[in-house]
Amino acid sequence: MPLVQMAIEASPIKDDNPGMSTTLLYALIMAIAQIVVTLIAYFLGYQTDHMASGQWFSSIAPLVVLIVILTLGIKAVRDEQPGKGLSFGKGVGTGTLIVLFSSIITSIYAFIHFTYVNPSFVDYAIEAARVKWAAKGMVEAQMEKAEGFMRWIFKPAVQSIAGFIFGNIIGVILSLIISAFLKREPAGGSASA
């Protein structure tokens, strides 16, 4: 019995930075949500046969997910702080880390998605683009040159790297905006930068 009692009395693991675990949790939530949005777009045909009609979904849905989860994540970290205060810098840093960790996961998934799940994505994208190019009066030689560029830019590795870079840029911009609205002085004290 003393062994059981000793195990119960063992001190719990001390979390010196609870905001970091919350940041990682929201990064994981964001990554999963973005992957789900990607899969929904794929299964609805917005990455295949209905690409032209699904561009709104593929543009708006990930942005909405990003804004909502960043807001919730920064707010959760704010609510964990003593006095429930959050400086602008802490909010921006939190949002940036959420997006950074999430982008790592989603970039890996994007590579897997466009290599194994939807390897024909570039063909569908070119087909949709050719319709637009023909409507604009592009000649075949121009279309072939543009198609070569599209085939390069839509390689899974290039998409993953570009998604990581642009996702972080947009995430930092949104973190700046969201943190401006969520910053507040802690109750009974001042927020540190």
N, C-alpha and C positions, 0 to 999 in steps of 0.2 A: 504493500500500500504506500509506503513512503516514496517509492519510485514514481507512482502516479501523481502523488501530491507534489513532488519536486518538478515534474513536467508541467503541471498546471501553474506553479508559481514562477516558472521561468519567465524572464522579462521578454515582452514582445519586441519585435524588430522595430527599431526607431526609424521613422521616416523623416529625415532632415529636410526634405523638400517635397511636401505633399503636392505642390503645384506641378511638379514635374510628372508625377504619376498621372495626374489629371490631364496634363498636356498629352502624354503618350496615349491615354485612353481615348481622348477626342481625335487624335491623329489616326488611331486604329478605326474608330467609328467612321471618320471621314473617308479613309481608304476603302473600307467595306462598302460604304454608300456609293462612292464613285464607281467601284467595280460593279455593283448592282445596276447602276444607271447605264454603264457600258453594256452589260448583258441584256438589259431591257431593250436598249436601242438595237442591239443585234437581233434579238428574237422578234422584235416588231418589224424587222426588215429595214430599219433606218441606216444600217451599215451595209445593206445588200441591195435588193431590188427597189426599195422605196427610199433610196438615199436622198434624192432631190426633195421629196416631201417631208423628210424627217430631219432636215438641217436645223430647224427651230428647236427640236427636242435635244439634239446632240450639242447644241450651243447653250440653251437656257437651263436645262436640267442640271448639268454639272455646276453651273454658276450658282444656282439657287442652293444646291447642296453645300457648296463651299461657304456661302454667306451664312446660312443657317447654322452649320456646325461650328464655324469660326466664332460666331456670336455666342452660341451656347458654351463653347469651350473657354473663351475668354471670360465670360460671366461666371462660369463654374470656378475658375481660378480666383477671380475677384472675391467670390463668396467664401473661399477657403482662407483668405488673408485675414490677419488680425484686424478687427474693426470693419471687415468687409470693404476695405478700400483697395483701390487699384490705381497706380500711376499710369500715365500714358505710355511710358517706356516699358513697364512691365506688361501692359496689354499688348503692345506691338511685339515684344519678345515672345510672349506666349503664342500669339497668333502665328508668328513666323515659324516657331518650332512645330506647331501643329501641322502647318502646311509642309514644312521640310520633311518631317517623318512620314506624313501621309504620301507625299510625292515620291519618296523612295519606294514605298510599297506599290503605289499605282503605276509607277514607271516599270517596275518588274512585271506587274500584271499586264501592262500594255504590250510589252515585248512578247509575253506568252500568248496573249489574246490575238495579236496580229501575226504571230508565227504559226499557231496551232488551231485556234478557234475560228478565226476569220482570215485565213491567208489570202483570200481573193479580194480583200478590201480595196486594194489599189486598183484592181480591174473595175470594180463597181464605181469607184471614185472617178476614174478616167472616163468611163461610159457616161456618167452624169455630167462631167465637165465638157465632154465632146459635144453634147447637146447644146450647152450654153455657148460654147465656142462657135459652133455652126450658126447659131442664131445671131451671133455678133459679126458673122461674115469672115471668120478666120479661114485661111486657105489650109490645105492638107499639110503643107510643109511646116507651117507655124504650129499646127496641132501636134505634129509628130515631135517637134522640138519641146513643146510644153509637156507632152506626155512623158518624154524622157526625164524631164525635171521632176514631174509628179512621181514617177517610178522610184526616183532616188529619195525624194522627201518622204515618201510613204513606206520606206523600208522600216521594219519593226524597230531596229536599233535607233534609227534617226528619229522615229516617232517617240520612242521612249525618252531619249535625251532631250528632244525639244519639249515634250510634255513636262519633264522635270523642270527645265529652265523656265518656261512660260508659266507653269503652275506656281512656281515660287515667286515670280515677279508679280503675278496677279494676287497671290496670297499676301504678299507684303503690302501691296497697295490697299487691299481690303482690310488688313490688320490695322493699318494706319487710320482708316476711316472708322472702323468699328470701335477701336480703342478710344478715339476722340469722343464717342458717344457713351462708352461704358466706364470711362475713368471716373473715379470719385475719391474724395478724401475719406480716410477711415474714420469711423465714429470715435471721437475723442482724441484725435491725433492728426498728423499730416502724412500723406503718402510720400514715399521716397521714390526718386526717379529711377 
